């Protein structure tokens, strides 16, 4: 079986590579072979490769930079997935496409379900929403999975950033007097990319095709501030010599960014849980990742 994996060098792509069995024939084209910013080249590659499955883990994820590069974000997040879906249907391949919680504006007081109205606050969210709509329009049998706050042992993400910032506290001398300031009024569910990869593999292995829109995120709801605290507590529990940095909760208004973020982007995962795919608590996933960073 041939599996075309786009975005193979990203967090999810790396975790998928770790988890696919050795006998799987993974196609992982580099940018010269398949450039998601040049959607016109996609159909030719897929027709030649003839994959059985396509997992689109590629995305333009620079949320703030997307505000000044909307055309590039649109090409990668919307036009390219639409091309993938069209040619997947043509060659008879199954398609899993990954989207984001940022399609919502964050005003809900309950977790967002798949049928809830969308209203993205930024260019990134808007282009991802266009992408998921285009995928399902071109290929209704596709599976679109929205996820949130992705972290892992790979790449650039909040967990690795916090650990880098904490390095200056680990010196022999007195720790820095200024605390690490972290936003405390944005609420979401951190998702380990490896758990999302496991969910995708579970869908891949099901006897009946899975299609339509699903939510998958970690099972723990918290703020970025609390997430940072959990990261440091987990690190200290595994390494008693680790000095836990001082943290200061701040409002979003104290940390302005070019792109607005939803105040609450908690996703309801009841639909995917009905398939037997259950998110796990943060503590379990954190301990696993912390042993690998």
ZIFEN-V517209 format. One record per residue. N is the residue number from 1. D_CENTER is the distance of its C-alpha to the mean C-alpha in whole Angstrom. Layout:
n=<N;N>
d_center=<D_CENTER;D_CENTER>
//
This chain:
n=<1;2;3;4;5;6;7;8;9;10;11;12;13;14;15;16;17;18;19;20;21;22;23;24;25;26;27;28;29;30;31;32;33;34;35;36;37;38;39;40;41;42;43;44;45;46;47;48;49;50;51;52;53;54;55;56;57;58;59;60;61;62;63;64;65;66;67;68;69;70;71;72;73;74;75;76;77;78;79;80;81;82;83;84;85;86;87;88;89;90;91;92;93;94;95;96;97;98;99;100;101;102;103;104;105;106;107;108;109;110;111;112;113;114;115;116;117;118;119;120;121;122;123;124;125;126;127;128;129;130;131;132;133;134;135;136;137;138;139;140;141;142;143;144;145;146;147;148;149;150;151;152;153;154;155;156;157;158;159;160;161;162;163;164;165;166;167;168;169;170;171;172;173;174;175;176;177;178;179;180;181;182;183;184;185;186;187;188;189;190;191;192;193;194;195;196;197;198;199;200;201;202;203;204;205;206;207;208;209;210;211;212;213;214;215;216;217;218;219;220;221;222;223;224;225;226;227;228;229;230;231;232;233;234;235;236;237;238;239;240;241;242;243;244;245;246;247;248;249;250;251;252;253;254;255;256;257;258;259;260;261;262;263;264;265;266;267;268;269;270;271;272;273;274;275;276;277;278;279;280;281;282;283;284;285;286;287;288;289;290;291;292;293>
d_center=<25;23;20;18;15;14;11;13;13;10;8;7;10;12;11;12;16;16;17;18;22;24;26;23;24;20;21;18;20;20;20;24;24;21;20;17;19;22;21;25;25;22;25;27;25;24;27;29;26;26;23;23;20;17;13;11;8;10;9;11;9;12;12;16;17;16;19;21;20;19;21;19;16;17;18;15;13;16;19;17;16;19;21;19;19;23;24;22;24;27;27;26;23;20;17;13;11;7;7;7;9;11;13;15;17;17;21;21;22;21;18;16;17;16;20;20;20;18;19;16;18;16;16;13;12;16;15;12;14;17;15;14;18;19;17;19;22;23;22;22;22;18;15;12;10;8;5;6;6;4;8;10;13;12;12;12;10;12;13;15;16;18;19;21;22;24;26;28;29;30;33;37;38;37;33;33;34;31;28;25;24;20;20;21;20;17;16;13;11;9;7;8;7;10;11;8;10;13;13;12;15;17;17;18;21;22;26;25;22;20;19;18;15;13;11;10;9;11;15;16;16;17;17;16;19;19;16;18;21;20;18;22;24;22;23;26;27;26;28;31;32;28;29;27;27;28;25;26;24;24;24;21;25;26;22;22;20;20;18;18;15;16;18;16;13;14;13;16;15;19;18;16;18;21;20;21;17;17;14;16;17;15;18;18;15;16;19;18;15;18;21;19;18>
//
